[in-house]
């Protein structure tokens, strides 16, 4: 797994972000992290989800982003 997608159950924007991951053919490399289980993550990302993160570099892409922006971020990460 190379990426995390910070999310929350019932978040329609998070669902859209995951669909973009599928369209970029990286969904098998993405760990979906539900922030609700971690107070620190809620504090960090509560109003920002979905947030896409490269696990090794810590680089993040905050919503809103397009498929093209996601692909560019993957190349740059």
KOLGU-4560 file (N, C-alpha, C; in nm, 3 decimals, padded with zeros to 5 digits):
<recs>
<n_xx: 00.084 n_yy: -00.118 n_zz: 00.000 ca_xx: 00.000 ca_yy: 00.000 ca_zz: 00.000 c_xx: 00.089 c_yy: 00.125 c_zz: 00.000 mol: A seq: 1 type: UNK>
<n_xx: 00.056 n_yy: 00.215 n_zz: -00.089 ca_xx: 00.136 ca_yy: 00.337 ca_zz: -00.103 c_xx: 00.065 c_yy: 00.463 c_zz: -00.057 mol: A seq: 2 type: UNK>
<n_xx: -00.068 n_yy: 00.456 n_zz: -00.049 ca_xx: -00.145 ca_yy: 00.577 ca_zz: -00.024 c_xx: -00.250 c_yy: 00.555 c_zz: 00.084 mol: A seq: 3 type: UNK>
<n_xx: -00.288 n_yy: 00.665 n_zz: 00.149 ca_xx: -00.401 ca_yy: 00.665 ca_zz: 00.243 c_xx: -00.504 c_yy: 00.765 c_zz: 00.191 mol: A seq: 4 type: UNK>
<n_xx: -00.628 n_yy: 00.731 n_zz: 00.211 ca_xx: -00.737 ca_yy: 00.824 ca_zz: 00.183 c_xx: -00.812 c_yy: 00.843 c_zz: 00.314 mol: A seq: 5 type: UNK>
<n_xx: -00.792 n_yy: 00.959 n_zz: 00.375 ca_xx: -00.862 ca_yy: 00.989 ca_zz: 00.500 c_xx: -01.006 c_yy: 01.020 c_zz: 00.465 mol: A seq: 6 type: UNK>
<n_xx: -01.095 n_yy: 00.953 n_zz: 00.536 ca_xx: -01.235 ca_yy: 00.950 ca_zz: 00.498 c_xx: -01.322 c_yy: 00.937 c_zz: 00.622 mol: A seq: 7 type: UNK>
<n_xx: -01.451 n_yy: 00.926 n_zz: 00.600 ca_xx: -01.545 ca_yy: 00.897 ca_zz: 00.707 c_xx: -01.668 c_yy: 00.832 c_zz: 00.646 mol: A seq: 8 type: UNK>
<n_xx: -01.728 n_yy: 00.742 n_zz: 00.718 ca_xx: -01.847 ca_yy: 00.673 ca_zz: 00.668 c_xx: -01.957 c_yy: 00.774 c_zz: 00.639 mol: A seq: 9 type: UNK>
<n_xx: -02.019 n_yy: 00.759 n_zz: 00.524 ca_xx: -02.128 ca_yy: 00.847 ca_zz: 00.485 c_xx: -02.084 c_yy: 00.976 c_zz: 00.418 mol: A seq: 10 type: UNK>
<n_xx: -01.955 n_yy: 00.994 n_zz: 00.400 ca_xx: -01.901 ca_yy: 01.115 ca_zz: 00.336 c_xx: -01.907 c_yy: 01.097 c_zz: 00.184 mol: A seq: 11 type: UNK>
<n_xx: -02.001 n_yy: 01.166 n_zz: 00.119 ca_xx: -02.015 ca_yy: 01.148 ca_zz: -00.025 c_xx: -01.895 c_yy: 01.202 c_zz: -00.102 mol: A seq: 12 type: UNK>
<n_xx: -01.829 n_yy: 01.303 n_zz: -00.050 ca_xx: -01.708 ca_yy: 01.354 ca_zz: -00.116 c_xx: -01.596 c_yy: 01.251 c_zz: -00.110 mol: A seq: 13 type: UNK>
<n_xx: -01.590 n_yy: 01.179 n_zz: 00.001 ca_xx: -01.490 ca_yy: 01.073 ca_zz: 00.018 c_xx: -01.516 c_yy: 00.961 c_zz: -00.082 mol: A seq: 14 type: UNK>
<n_xx: -01.641 n_yy: 00.929 n_zz: -00.103 ca_xx: -01.678 ca_yy: 00.828 ca_zz: -00.203 c_xx: -01.634 c_yy: 00.873 c_zz: -00.342 mol: A seq: 15 type: UNK>
<n_xx: -01.653 n_yy: 01.000 n_zz: -00.372 ca_xx: -01.610 ca_yy: 01.054 ca_zz: -00.501 c_xx: -01.458 c_yy: 01.045 c_zz: -00.515 mol: A seq: 16 type: UNK>
<n_xx: -01.386 n_yy: 01.075 n_zz: -00.408 ca_xx: -01.240 ca_yy: 01.068 ca_zz: -00.411 c_xx: -01.193 c_yy: 00.925 c_zz: -00.434 mol: A seq: 17 type: UNK>
<n_xx: -01.260 n_yy: 00.828 n_zz: -00.372 ca_xx: -01.223 ca_yy: 00.688 ca_zz: -00.393 c_xx: -01.251 c_yy: 00.645 c_zz: -00.537 mol: A seq: 18 type: UNK>
<n_xx: -01.359 n_yy: 00.694 n_zz: -00.593 ca_xx: -01.388 ca_yy: 00.664 ca_zz: -00.734 c_xx: -01.276 c_yy: 00.718 c_zz: -00.823 mol: A seq: 19 type: UNK>
<n_xx: -01.224 n_yy: 00.836 n_zz: -00.791 ca_xx: -01.110 ca_yy: 00.890 ca_zz: -00.866 c_xx: -00.989 c_yy: 00.799 c_zz: -00.853 mol: A seq: 20 type: UNK>
<n_xx: -00.967 n_yy: 00.743 n_zz: -00.735 ca_xx: -00.857 ca_yy: 00.647 ca_zz: -00.715 c_xx: -00.877 c_yy: 00.525 c_zz: -00.804 mol: A seq: 21 type: UNK>
<n_xx: -01.001 n_yy: 00.478 n_zz: -00.814 ca_xx: -01.031 ca_yy: 00.366 ca_zz: -00.903 c_xx: -01.003 c_yy: 00.403 c_zz: -01.048 mol: A seq: 22 type: UNK>
<n_xx: -01.044 n_yy: 00.522 n_zz: -01.088 ca_xx: -01.023 ca_yy: 00.566 ca_zz: -01.226 c_xx: -00.875 c_yy: 00.584 c_zz: -01.257 mol: A seq: 23 type: UNK>
<n_xx: -00.795 n_yy: 00.615 n_zz: -01.156 ca_xx: -00.650 ca_yy: 00.629 ca_zz: -01.173 c_xx: -00.579 c_yy: 00.494 c_zz: -01.160 mol: A seq: 24 type: UNK>
<n_xx: -00.657 n_yy: 00.388 n_zz: -01.140 ca_xx: -00.605 ca_yy: 00.251 ca_zz: -01.126 c_xx: -00.509 c_yy: 00.234 c_zz: -01.009 mol: A seq: 25 type: UNK>
<n_xx: -00.537 n_yy: 00.304 n_zz: -00.899 ca_xx: -00.453 ca_yy: 00.289 ca_zz: -00.780 c_xx: -00.532 c_yy: 00.242 c_zz: -00.659 mol: A seq: 26 type: UNK>
<n_xx: -00.660 n_yy: 00.209 n_zz: -00.678 ca_xx: -00.745 ca_yy: 00.175 ca_zz: -00.564 c_xx: -00.690 c_yy: 00.056 c_zz: -00.485 mol: A seq: 27 type: UNK>
<n_xx: -00.617 n_yy: -00.035 n_zz: -00.549 ca_xx: -00.558 ca_yy: -00.149 ca_zz: -00.479 c_xx: -00.438 c_yy: -00.106 c_zz: -00.394 mol: A seq: 28 type: UNK>
<n_xx: -00.389 n_yy: 00.015 n_zz: -00.414 ca_xx: -00.275 ca_yy: 00.068 ca_zz: -00.339 c_xx: -00.318 c_yy: 00.167 c_zz: -00.231 mol: A seq: 29 type: UNK>
<n_xx: -00.449 n_yy: 00.182 n_zz: -00.212 ca_xx: -00.502 ca_yy: 00.283 ca_zz: -00.121 c_xx: -00.560 c_yy: 00.218 c_zz: 00.004 mol: A seq: 30 type: UNK>
<n_xx: -00.518 n_yy: 00.268 n_zz: 00.119 ca_xx: -00.579 ca_yy: 00.230 ca_zz: 00.246 c_xx: -00.678 c_yy: 00.341 c_zz: 00.281 mol: A seq: 31 type: UNK>
<n_xx: -00.804 n_yy: 00.306 n_zz: 00.299 ca_xx: -00.904 ca_yy: 00.403 ca_zz: 00.340 c_xx: -00.905 c_yy: 00.408 c_zz: 00.492 mol: A seq: 32 type: UNK>
<n_xx: -00.880 n_yy: 00.526 n_zz: 00.547 ca_xx: -00.872 ca_yy: 00.545 ca_zz: 00.692 c_xx: -00.992 c_yy: 00.626 c_zz: 00.737 mol: A seq: 33 type: UNK>
<n_xx: -01.075 n_yy: 00.565 n_zz: 00.821 ca_xx: -01.190 ca_yy: 00.636 ca_zz: 00.877 c_xx: -01.141 c_yy: 00.719 c_zz: 00.995 mol: A seq: 34 type: UNK>
<n_xx: -01.147 n_yy: 00.850 n_zz: 00.982 ca_xx: -01.091 ca_yy: 00.938 ca_zz: 01.084 c_xx: -01.171 c_yy: 00.938 c_zz: 01.213 mol: A seq: 35 type: UNK>
<n_xx: -01.296 n_yy: 00.892 n_zz: 01.209 ca_xx: -01.383 ca_yy: 00.901 ca_zz: 01.326 c_xx: -01.330 c_yy: 00.821 c_zz: 01.444 mol: A seq: 36 type: UNK>
<n_xx: -01.244 n_yy: 00.721 n_zz: 01.416 ca_xx: -01.191 ca_yy: 00.636 ca_zz: 01.521 c_xx: -01.069 c_yy: 00.695 c_zz: 01.591 mol: A seq: 37 type: UNK>
<n_xx: -01.024 n_yy: 00.811 n_zz: 01.549 ca_xx: -00.901 ca_yy: 00.869 ca_zz: 01.603 c_xx: -00.921 c_yy: 01.020 c_zz: 01.625 mol: A seq: 38 type: UNK>
<n_xx: -00.921 n_yy: 01.061 n_zz: 01.752 ca_xx: -00.945 ca_yy: 01.203 ca_zz: 01.784 c_xx: -00.847 c_yy: 01.296 c_zz: 01.715 mol: A seq: 39 type: UNK>
<n_xx: -00.721 n_yy: 01.254 n_zz: 01.708 ca_xx: -00.619 ca_yy: 01.338 ca_zz: 01.645 c_xx: -00.651 c_yy: 01.358 c_zz: 01.496 mol: A seq: 40 type: UNK>
<n_xx: -00.692 n_yy: 01.250 n_zz: 01.429 ca_xx: -00.727 ca_yy: 01.262 ca_zz: 01.287 c_xx: -00.850 c_yy: 01.348 c_zz: 01.267 mol: A seq: 41 type: UNK>
<n_xx: -00.947 n_yy: 01.337 n_zz: 01.357 ca_xx: -01.066 ca_yy: 01.423 ca_zz: 01.349 c_xx: -01.024 c_yy: 01.568 c_zz: 01.362 mol: A seq: 42 type: UNK>
<n_xx: -00.934 n_yy: 01.595 n_zz: 01.455 ca_xx: -00.886 ca_yy: 01.732 ca_zz: 01.475 c_xx: -00.811 c_yy: 01.782 c_zz: 01.351 mol: A seq: 43 type: UNK>
<n_xx: -00.728 n_yy: 01.695 n_zz: 01.292 ca_xx: -00.648 ca_yy: 01.735 ca_zz: 01.176 c_xx: -00.731 c_yy: 01.749 c_zz: 01.048 mol: A seq: 44 type: UNK>
<n_xx: -00.820 n_yy: 01.654 n_zz: 01.024 ca_xx: -00.886 ca_yy: 01.645 ca_zz: 00.894 c_xx: -01.038 c_yy: 01.654 c_zz: 00.898 mol: A seq: 45 type: UNK>
<n_xx: -01.096 n_yy: 01.678 n_zz: 01.014 ca_xx: -01.241 ca_yy: 01.675 ca_zz: 01.029 c_xx: -01.318 c_yy: 01.757 c_zz: 00.928 mol: A seq: 46 type: UNK>
<n_xx: -01.268 n_yy: 01.875 n_zz: 00.895 ca_xx: -01.339 ca_yy: 01.959 ca_zz: 00.798 c_xx: -01.273 c_yy: 01.956 c_zz: 00.661 mol: A seq: 47 type: UNK>
<n_xx: -01.169 n_yy: 01.872 n_zz: 00.645 ca_xx: -01.093 ca_yy: 01.870 ca_zz: 00.520 c_xx: -01.113 c_yy: 01.744 c_zz: 00.438 mol: A seq: 48 type: UNK>
<n_xx: -01.175 n_yy: 01.641 n_zz: 00.496 ca_xx: -01.183 ca_yy: 01.514 ca_zz: 00.422 c_xx: -01.266 c_yy: 01.530 c_zz: 00.296 mol: A seq: 49 type: UNK>
<n_xx: -01.230 n_yy: 01.456 n_zz: 00.195 ca_xx: -01.125 ca_yy: 01.356 ca_zz: 00.188 c_xx: -00.987 c_yy: 01.418 c_zz: 00.168 mol: A seq: 50 type: UNK>
<n_xx: -00.887 n_yy: 01.348 n_zz: 00.223 ca_xx: -00.747 ca_yy: 01.388 ca_zz: 00.206 c_xx: -00.671 c_yy: 01.266 c_zz: 00.156 mol: A seq: 51 type: UNK>
<n_xx: -00.598 n_yy: 01.283 n_zz: 00.048 ca_xx: -00.519 ca_yy: 01.177 ca_zz: -00.014 c_xx: -00.374 c_yy: 01.197 c_zz: 00.028 mol: A seq: 52 type: UNK>
<n_xx: -00.309 n_yy: 01.092 n_zz: 00.076 ca_xx: -00.171 ca_yy: 01.106 ca_zz: 00.127 c_xx: -00.082 c_yy: 00.995 c_zz: 00.074 mol: A seq: 53 type: UNK>
<n_xx: 00.040 n_yy: 01.031 n_zz: 00.035 ca_xx: 00.142 ca_yy: 00.932 ca_zz: 00.003 c_xx: 00.204 c_yy: 00.887 c_zz: 00.134 mol: A seq: 54 type: UNK>
<n_xx: 00.203 n_yy: 00.759 n_zz: 00.161 ca_xx: 00.247 ca_yy: 00.707 ca_zz: 00.290 c_xx: 00.394 c_yy: 00.737 c_zz: 00.316 mol: A seq: 55 type: UNK>
<n_xx: 00.481 n_yy: 00.717 n_zz: 00.216 ca_xx: 00.625 ca_yy: 00.732 ca_zz: 00.239 c_xx: 00.669 c_yy: 00.877 c_zz: 00.254 mol: A seq: 56 type: UNK>
<n_xx: 00.611 n_yy: 00.966 n_zz: 00.175 ca_xx: 00.657 ca_yy: 01.105 ca_zz: 00.177 c_xx: 00.574 c_yy: 01.194 c_zz: 00.269 mol: A seq: 57 type: UNK>
<n_xx: 00.451 n_yy: 01.153 n_zz: 00.297 ca_xx: 00.363 ca_yy: 01.237 ca_zz: 00.377 c_xx: 00.298 c_yy: 01.349 c_zz: 00.298 mol: A seq: 58 type: UNK>
<n_xx: 00.329 n_yy: 01.356 n_zz: 00.167 ca_xx: 00.267 ca_yy: 01.458 ca_zz: 00.082 c_xx: 00.117 c_yy: 01.435 c_zz: 00.078 mol: A seq: 59 type: UNK>
<n_xx: 00.041 n_yy: 01.544 n_zz: 00.079 ca_xx: -00.105 ca_yy: 01.534 ca_zz: 00.083 c_xx: -00.169 c_yy: 01.614 c_zz: -00.029 mol: A seq: 60 type: UNK>
<n_xx: -00.285 n_yy: 01.565 n_zz: -00.071 ca_xx: -00.369 ca_yy: 01.634 ca_zz: -00.167 c_xx: -00.505 c_yy: 01.650 c_zz: -00.102 mol: A seq: 61 type: UNK>
<n_xx: -00.546 n_yy: 01.774 n_zz: -00.084 ca_xx: -00.672 ca_yy: 01.804 ca_zz: -00.016 c_xx: -00.784 c_yy: 01.823 c_zz: -00.118 mol: A seq: 62 type: UNK>
<n_xx: -00.903 n_yy: 01.781 n_zz: -00.081 ca_xx: -01.023 ca_yy: 01.799 ca_zz: -00.163 c_xx: -01.057 c_yy: 01.946 c_zz: -00.171 mol: A seq: 63 type: UNK>
<n_xx: -01.104 n_yy: 01.996 n_zz: -00.283 ca_xx: -01.141 ca_yy: 01.923 ca_zz: -00.403 c_xx: -01.022 c_yy: 01.899 c_zz: -00.496 mol: A seq: 64 type: UNK>
<n_xx: -01.022 n_yy: 01.783 n_zz: -00.562 ca_xx: -00.924 ca_yy: 01.755 ca_zz: -00.665 c_xx: -00.990 c_yy: 01.675 c_zz: -00.777 mol: A seq: 65 type: UNK>
<n_xx: -00.933 n_yy: 01.691 n_zz: -00.895 ca_xx: -00.984 ca_yy: 01.621 ca_zz: -01.014 c_xx: -00.900 c_yy: 01.497 c_zz: -01.039 mol: A seq: 66 type: UNK>
<n_xx: -00.944 n_yy: 01.416 n_zz: -01.134 ca_xx: -00.867 ca_yy: 01.299 ca_zz: -01.173 c_xx: -00.730 c_yy: 01.340 c_zz: -01.224 mol: A seq: 67 type: UNK>
<n_xx: -00.725 n_yy: 01.445 n_zz: -01.301 ca_xx: -00.597 ca_yy: 01.494 ca_zz: -01.354 c_xx: -00.505 c_yy: 01.540 c_zz: -01.241 mol: A seq: 68 type: UNK>
<n_xx: -00.559 n_yy: 01.610 n_zz: -01.144 ca_xx: -00.479 ca_yy: 01.655 ca_zz: -01.030 c_xx: -00.429 c_yy: 01.537 c_zz: -00.947 mol: A seq: 69 type: UNK>
<n_xx: -00.513 n_yy: 01.436 n_zz: -00.933 ca_xx: -00.472 ca_yy: 01.316 ca_zz: -00.859 c_xx: -00.359 c_yy: 01.245 c_zz: -00.932 mol: A seq: 70 type: UNK>
<n_xx: -00.372 n_yy: 01.228 n_zz: -01.062 ca_xx: -00.266 ca_yy: 01.163 ca_zz: -01.140 c_xx: -00.136 c_yy: 01.242 c_zz: -01.134 mol: A seq: 71 type: UNK>
<n_xx: -00.146 n_yy: 01.373 n_zz: -01.140 ca_xx: -00.027 ca_yy: 01.458 ca_zz: -01.130 c_xx: 00.038 c_yy: 01.443 c_zz: -00.992 mol: A seq: 72 type: UNK>
<n_xx: -00.043 n_yy: 01.441 n_zz: -00.889 ca_xx: 00.010 ca_yy: 01.424 ca_zz: -00.753 c_xx: 00.080 c_yy: 01.290 c_zz: -00.739 mol: A seq: 73 type: UNK>
<n_xx: 00.024 n_yy: 01.185 n_zz: -00.796 ca_xx: 00.086 ca_yy: 01.052 ca_zz: -00.790 c_xx: 00.223 c_yy: 01.055 c_zz: -00.857 mol: A seq: 74 type: UNK>
<n_xx: 00.233 n_yy: 01.120 n_zz: -00.971 ca_xx: 00.362 ca_yy: 01.132 ca_zz: -01.041 c_xx: 00.463 c_yy: 01.210 c_zz: -00.957 mol: A seq: 75 type: UNK>
<n_xx: 00.417 n_yy: 01.317 n_zz: -00.892 ca_xx: 00.507 ca_yy: 01.404 ca_zz: -00.816 c_xx: 00.544 c_yy: 01.346 c_zz: -00.680 mol: A seq: 76 type: UNK>
<n_xx: 00.454 n_yy: 01.267 n_zz: -00.621 ca_xx: 00.481 ca_yy: 01.210 ca_zz: -00.488 c_xx: 00.597 c_yy: 01.115 c_zz: -00.499 mol: A seq: 77 type: UNK>
</recs>
